[in-house]
Amino acid sequence: MTEEKAAEPRLACYRRKRLSMKPDVRLRSMRVRTSTIIDTPPSSLWPSLCSSRMDPRIPAYFRLGIPKPVECRLPDGHGGVGARRQCVSNIGVIHQRITHWQEPEILRFQMEDTTLYFRPCVTAIAEEFLLEPVETGQTKVTRTTDITVTGVGSFAKALVMCAGMKCVHRYVFKNWARRNTEPYAGGNAAPPRASA
């Protein structure tokens, strides 16, 4: 009788161990945040957030499969809460919806759909740009990206996505820094305006 009772806990532990070996299909959310100083005031930098083109240079990390940003734009021609925003890369488009528009300080938007290869495993991407004036007419710009990934190996996928997103943050900021020290027509389209 005692031997039977002693065997039960071992069986229970064995079952729990087997259950814990099931593939991890939980959602994983991770955040990427990058800040830099750009030599232009917030009011001059703001148009770049929704209407700018990147230069044709292709850094080495984009040759590894990371989508290279080409252009961000407002397909409806105006900004504001509820307006559409598109992030165009060399291999696809992320379709976004603006959720917060506080010119020239805060812009937030979230992914609605994408044609990029990570569509099956990325369930959400929410982003924020925060523009803060600093001395001598410069701007501290902070970009925050929250990524939610699902499926088997979601943690590893999230790490890869975050590493790629960090590269994108830095590349875009470097482009904006160059474009905003050159004549306006050289790098950006017409400034976006909030809809009435």
Disulfide bonds with the S-S distance in Angstrom:
none
